[in-house]
Amino acid sequence: MQLLRHFSFVDCPGHEVLMATMLNGAAIMDAALLLIAANEPFPQPQTLEHLKAVEIMRMRHLIVLQNKIDLVSEVQAQDQYAHIRDYMDGLGQTSPILPISAQLGFNINFLMEYLAHIPVPVRQLKEAVRMSVVRSFDINRPSERIEDLQGGVAGGTLTQGILKVDQLIEIRPGRVKSCTNGTAANRTYNFVYSPIRTHVTSLRAENNELKFAIPGGLIAVCTKVDPTQTRQDKLIGNVIGDEGTLPEVYCEVEVEYTLLTEMLGVKESRKKVQKLDIGQSLQLNVGTLTAGGRVLDLATSPPIVKVRLDKPVCCCIMEKVAISRVEDVTFRLIGWGEFRRGVPLTSGEC
């Protein structure tokens, strides 16, 4: 068997309460597989949200998989296939639809063929290193001796540049602390952050040890960071890069936004999306970070919302932002936008 390409897959859950997880995963993808069950009605509410996320993240390559065709009759499978095709055409999506049975391995060879022909995106290898962290963990066992302890590990994908073993890197925001200012009667809460600077001790992709890594595919970056700072995904949403090249860190952001016309994924059909209000709570997805926030101000022409986040974010001007709000007891996608400006946080100790 000849190796044609190497792929990394990110499992993005379809359950409604895990929408933020799906949006974080979509932020680092080059293409997507949309899984549809042949034995369930189409479209499911979460399917609509996922299709909108594909649009928000401007994902060009999408393959629709009509799975579990072994559980329905041929007529039922053909009817649903035609329904999916009509629906996708109505959205202006020309994505291929492939009937499969993952359990029986039916048409999986054709799926592999489709994947092998997805164009490889143009990679910015000469730019400064930039990596979004989607996971972080401590690989030491509880009984590990002190002299055998290994540094923390960050998992994610490079979006630009080339990362090498022994390279000096910076992690932003890094260590974050909440500070209080003012008197008890007029107290405000602010954040300060301290970037983590460390060296790469090793790089891994699955079971393969690497000397360097380039954009595309998931990698594990082993560092000299105290493992207590990386365990239990503490670094999710952080950005890794060459020292001194990363964007500013913000807690107050201004986003030029567009709201959906109708709610997606709710039981009530054709429910309109209500306008934003000052003081309202929102959830923003910026890169791989999910942060809650409160609306401080609103502007029109163009529509801009100013949000105070409950955790700092390191991001670039014009970076994509997904906006969610509580609807039917859980956060639902209501719109998207682009980061325009913000108030940079102070780097230092609290």
C-alpha positions as CSV (number, residue, x, y, z in Angstrom):
1,M,0.0,0.0,0.0
2,Q,1.4,3.4,-1.1
3,L,1.1,6.4,1.3
4,L,-0.4,9.3,-0.6
5,R,-1.2,11.8,2.1
6,H,-1.3,12.1,5.9
7,F,-4.4,13.4,7.5
8,S,-5.3,14.5,11.1
9,F,-8.9,14.3,12.0
10,V,-10.6,16.4,14.7
11,D,-13.9,14.9,16.0
12,C,-16.3,17.8,16.3
13,P,-19.4,16.6,18.3
14,G,-22.8,17.2,16.9
15,H,-24.6,17.5,20.2
16,E,-26.2,20.9,20.8
17,V,-24.4,21.6,24.1
18,L,-21.0,21.0,22.5
19,M,-21.4,23.6,19.7
20,A,-18.5,25.7,21.2
21,T,-16.3,22.6,20.9
22,M,-17.2,22.2,17.3
23,L,-16.5,25.9,16.5
24,N,-13.1,25.6,18.2
25,G,-12.2,22.5,16.1
26,A,-13.4,24.2,12.9
27,A,-10.9,27.1,13.5
28,I,-8.0,24.8,12.6
29,M,-9.4,22.7,9.8
30,D,-8.6,22.7,6.1
31,A,-11.7,20.7,5.1
32,A,-14.7,19.0,6.8
33,L,-16.7,15.8,6.6
34,L,-20.4,16.3,7.4
35,L,-21.8,13.1,8.8
36,I,-25.6,12.5,8.2
37,A,-27.4,9.4,9.4
38,A,-29.5,7.8,6.7
39,N,-31.9,6.4,9.4
40,E,-32.8,9.9,10.8
41,P,-34.7,12.8,9.4
42,F,-32.7,15.4,7.5
43,P,-31.8,18.1,8.4
44,Q,-31.2,17.7,12.1
45,P,-31.1,21.0,14.0
46,Q,-27.3,20.6,14.8
47,T,-26.7,19.9,11.1
48,L,-27.9,23.4,10.2
49,E,-25.6,24.9,12.9
50,H,-22.6,22.9,11.5
51,L,-23.3,24.1,8.0
52,K,-23.4,27.7,9.1
53,A,-20.1,27.2,11.0
54,V,-18.6,25.9,7.8
55,E,-19.7,29.1,6.1
56,I,-18.5,31.4,9.0
57,M,-15.0,29.7,9.0
58,R,-14.9,30.0,5.1
59,M,-14.1,26.4,4.7
60,R,-13.9,25.6,1.0
61,H,-13.8,21.9,1.0
62,L,-16.7,19.9,2.4
63,I,-17.7,16.3,1.8
64,V,-21.2,15.1,2.9
65,L,-21.3,11.5,4.2
66,Q,-24.7,9.8,4.1
67,N,-23.8,7.1,6.7
68,K,-25.7,4.0,7.9
69,I,-27.2,3.2,4.5
70,D,-27.2,-0.5,5.6
71,L,-30.0,0.3,8.1
72,V,-32.5,1.6,5.5
73,S,-34.0,0.4,2.2
74,E,-32.5,1.4,-1.1
75,V,-35.6,3.6,-1.8
76,Q,-35.2,5.4,1.5
77,A,-31.5,6.0,1.0
78,Q,-32.2,7.4,-2.5
79,D,-35.0,9.6,-1.3
80,Q,-32.8,11.1,1.5
81,Y,-29.9,11.5,-0.9
82,A,-32.1,13.5,-3.3
83,H,-33.3,15.6,-0.3
84,I,-29.7,16.3,0.8
85,R,-28.7,17.3,-2.7
86,D,-31.7,19.7,-3.1
87,Y,-30.9,21.3,0.3
88,M,-27.2,21.7,-0.4
89,D,-27.9,23.2,-3.8
90,G,-30.3,25.6,-2.2
91,L,-27.4,26.8,0.0
92,G,-25.1,27.2,-3.1
93,Q,-23.0,24.2,-1.9
94,T,-21.7,21.9,-4.6
95,S,-20.1,19.6,-2.1
96,P,-20.1,15.9,-3.1
97,I,-22.5,13.5,-1.2
98,L,-21.1,10.0,-0.6
99,P,-23.4,7.2,0.7
100,I,-21.4,5.0,3.1
101,S,-21.6,2.4,5.8
102,A,-18.8,3.0,8.2
103,Q,-19.8,-0.2,10.1
104,L,-19.5,-2.4,7.0
105,G,-16.8,-0.4,5.2
106,F,-19.0,0.3,2.2
107,N,-17.7,3.0,-0.1
108,I,-14.8,3.9,2.3
109,N,-12.4,3.4,-0.5
110,F,-14.2,6.1,-2.5
111,L,-14.0,8.4,0.6
112,M,-10.2,7.9,0.7
113,E,-10.1,8.8,-3.0
114,Y,-12.0,12.0,-2.3
115,L,-9.7,12.9,0.6
116,A,-6.6,12.3,-1.5
117,H,-7.7,14.9,-4.0
118,I,-8.5,17.7,-1.6
119,P,-6.1,20.5,-2.7
120,V,-3.4,21.3,-0.2
121,P,-3.7,24.9,1.0
122,V,-0.8,27.3,0.3
123,R,1.3,27.3,3.4
124,Q,3.1,30.4,4.7
125,L,6.4,28.7,5.6
126,K,8.5,31.9,5.7
127,E,6.2,33.7,8.2
128,A,6.8,33.7,12.0
129,V,5.5,30.6,13.8
130,R,1.9,30.7,14.8
131,M,0.1,27.8,16.4
132,S,-3.4,27.5,18.0
133,V,-3.6,25.3,21.1
134,V,-6.5,22.9,21.1
135,R,-5.3,20.7,23.9
136,S,-2.7,20.7,26.7
137,F,-1.8,18.0,29.2
138,D,0.7,16.6,31.7
139,I,2.2,13.3,30.5
140,N,3.8,12.4,33.9
141,R,2.4,9.6,36.0
142,P,1.4,10.3,39.6
143,S,4.3,8.2,40.9
144,E,7.0,9.8,38.7
145,R,10.2,10.6,40.4
146,I,11.2,14.3,40.4
147,E,14.3,13.7,38.3
148,D,12.2,11.9,35.6
149,L,9.5,14.6,35.3
150,Q,8.9,15.9,31.8
151,G,7.6,19.4,30.8
152,G,4.1,20.2,29.8
153,V,2.7,19.3,26.3
154,A,0.6,21.5,24.0
155,G,-1.4,20.0,21.1
156,G,-2.7,21.8,18.1
157,T,-1.8,22.7,14.5
158,L,0.6,25.2,13.0
159,T,-1.1,27.9,10.9
160,Q,2.1,29.4,9.6
161,G,5.9,29.1,9.9
162,I,8.2,26.2,10.7
163,L,8.6,24.9,14.3
164,K,11.8,23.2,15.2
165,V,13.1,21.2,18.2
166,D,15.1,23.4,20.6
167,Q,13.4,26.5,19.3
168,L,12.6,29.3,21.7
169,I,8.8,29.9,21.7
170,E,6.3,32.2,23.5
171,I,2.9,31.2,24.7
172,R,0.2,34.0,25.0
173,P,-1.6,34.9,27.1
174,G,0.2,32.3,29.2
175,R,-0.3,32.8,33.0
176,V,-3.3,34.9,33.7
177,K,-4.3,36.6,37.0
178,S,-7.4,38.5,38.0
179,C,-6.7,41.8,39.9
180,T,-9.0,44.1,41.8
181,N,-8.7,47.9,41.8
182,G,-10.5,50.6,43.7
183,T,-12.3,50.6,47.0
184,A,-14.9,48.1,48.2
185,A,-17.7,50.4,47.1
186,N,-16.2,51.0,43.7
187,R,-14.2,47.9,42.8
188,T,-13.3,46.8,39.3
189,Y,-11.8,43.5,38.2
190,N,-9.0,43.4,35.6
191,F,-6.6,40.9,34.2
192,V,-2.9,40.9,33.8
193,Y,-1.0,38.2,31.9
194,S,2.5,36.9,31.8
195,P,3.6,35.2,28.6
196,I,5.3,31.8,29.0
197,R,8.7,31.6,27.3
198,T,10.2,28.1,26.9
199,H,12.0,25.8,24.5
200,V,10.7,23.0,22.4
201,T,12.1,19.7,23.7
202,S,10.5,17.5,21.1
203,L,7.8,17.3,18.5
204,R,5.4,14.4,17.8
205,A,2.7,13.6,15.2
206,E,0.9,10.5,16.4
207,N,3.7,8.0,17.1
208,N,6.2,9.7,14.9
209,E,9.0,11.9,16.4
210,L,9.7,15.0,14.3
211,K,12.7,17.3,13.9
212,F,10.5,20.1,12.7
213,A,6.8,20.7,12.0
214,I,5.0,22.7,9.2
215,P,1.4,23.8,8.9
216,G,-1.2,21.1,8.4
217,G,-2.0,18.2,10.7
218,L,-2.1,17.9,14.5
219,I,1.2,17.9,16.5
220,A,2.2,17.6,20.1
221,V,4.8,20.2,21.3
222,C,6.7,19.0,24.3
223,T,8.2,21.9,26.3
224,K,10.0,22.8,29.5
225,V,6.9,24.4,31.0
226,D,5.8,23.3,34.5
227,P,3.4,20.5,33.8
228,T,0.9,21.9,36.3
229,Q,0.3,24.8,33.9
230,T,-0.7,22.5,31.0
231,R,-2.7,19.7,32.7
232,Q,-6.4,19.4,32.2
233,D,-6.3,21.6,29.0
234,K,-5.3,24.8,30.9
235,L,-3.7,26.2,27.8
236,I,-6.6,25.8,25.4
237,G,-7.1,29.0,23.5
238,N,-3.5,30.1,23.9
239,V,-1.3,30.9,20.9
240,I,2.2,29.7,20.4
241,G,4.8,31.6,18.3
242,D,8.3,33.0,17.9
243,E,9.2,35.3,20.8
244,G,8.1,38.8,20.3
245,T,6.0,38.2,17.2
246,L,2.6,37.3,18.7
247,P,-0.4,39.7,18.6
248,E,-1.6,41.7,21.6
249,V,-3.8,40.2,24.3
250,Y,-7.3,41.7,24.9
251,C,-10.1,41.5,27.4
252,E,-12.3,44.3,25.9
253,V,-12.9,43.7,22.2
254,E,-14.9,45.3,19.4
255,V,-16.4,43.1,16.8
256,E,-18.0,44.1,13.5
257,Y,-20.9,41.5,13.4
258,T,-23.7,40.1,11.3
259,L,-26.6,38.3,13.0
260,L,-28.4,35.3,11.5
261,T,-31.9,36.1,10.3
262,E,-33.3,32.9,12.0
263,M,-32.2,30.7,14.8
264,L,-30.6,27.4,13.9
265,G,-31.0,24.2,15.9
266,V,-34.0,25.2,18.0
267,K,-37.3,23.4,18.2
268,E,-39.4,26.4,17.2
269,S,-39.2,26.8,13.4
270,R,-38.3,30.1,11.8
271,K,-37.6,31.8,15.1
272,K,-36.0,35.2,14.4
273,V,-32.7,36.2,16.0
274,Q,-33.3,39.1,18.3
275,K,-31.0,42.1,18.2
276,L,-28.1,42.5,20.7
277,D,-28.7,44.6,23.9
278,I,-26.3,46.4,26.2
279,G,-25.6,44.3,29.3
280,Q,-26.5,41.0,27.5
281,S,-24.3,37.9,28.0
282,L,-22.7,36.4,25.0
283,Q,-20.3,33.6,24.2
284,L,-17.5,34.3,21.7
285,N,-15.3,31.8,19.8
286,V,-12.0,33.3,18.7
287,G,-9.6,30.8,17.2
288,T,-9.6,27.9,19.7
289,L,-10.8,30.0,22.7
290,T,-14.3,30.0,24.0
291,A,-15.0,33.0,26.3
292,G,-18.1,34.4,27.9
293,G,-18.6,38.1,27.8
294,R,-21.0,41.0,28.5
295,V,-22.0,43.6,26.0
296,L,-20.7,47.1,27.0
297,D,-21.7,49.1,24.0
298,L,-23.3,48.9,20.5
299,A,-22.8,50.9,17.4
300,T,-24.4,51.0,13.9
301,S,-23.2,51.7,10.4
302,P,-21.3,49.4,10.6
303,P,-22.8,47.2,13.3
304,I,-20.1,46.9,16.1
305,V,-20.5,45.3,19.5
306,K,-18.1,46.0,22.3
307,V,-17.7,43.1,24.7
308,R,-15.9,42.6,28.0
309,L,-14.6,39.0,28.1
310,D,-14.3,36.8,31.2
311,K,-10.9,35.6,30.0
312,P,-8.1,37.3,27.9
313,V,-7.7,36.4,24.2
314,C,-4.6,36.7,22.0
315,C,-5.8,37.5,18.5
316,C,-5.2,39.4,15.3
317,I,-7.1,42.3,13.7
318,M,-9.7,40.9,11.3
319,E,-9.7,37.5,13.0
320,K,-13.0,35.6,12.6
321,V,-15.4,35.5,15.6
322,A,-18.4,33.3,16.2
323,I,-21.2,34.7,18.4
324,S,-23.5,32.6,20.5
325,R,-26.2,33.5,23.0
326,V,-28.4,31.5,25.5
327,E,-31.5,30.2,23.7
328,D,-33.6,27.4,25.1
329,V,-31.3,26.9,28.1
330,T,-28.1,26.5,26.0
331,F,-25.8,28.6,23.9
332,R,-26.9,28.8,20.3
333,L,-25.0,30.3,17.3
334,I,-26.6,33.7,16.5
335,G,-24.0,35.4,14.3
336,W,-20.5,36.0,13.3
337,G,-18.0,38.8,12.8
338,E,-14.5,40.1,12.7
339,F,-12.3,41.5,15.4
340,R,-11.7,45.1,14.7
341,R,-9.9,46.6,17.8
342,G,-9.6,46.3,21.5
343,V,-7.9,47.5,24.6
344,P,-4.5,45.7,25.0
345,L,-3.9,44.2,28.4
346,T,-0.8,44.9,30.5
347,S,1.8,42.2,30.6
348,G,3.2,41.7,34.1
349,E,2.6,40.4,37.5
350,C,-0.5,41.2,39.6
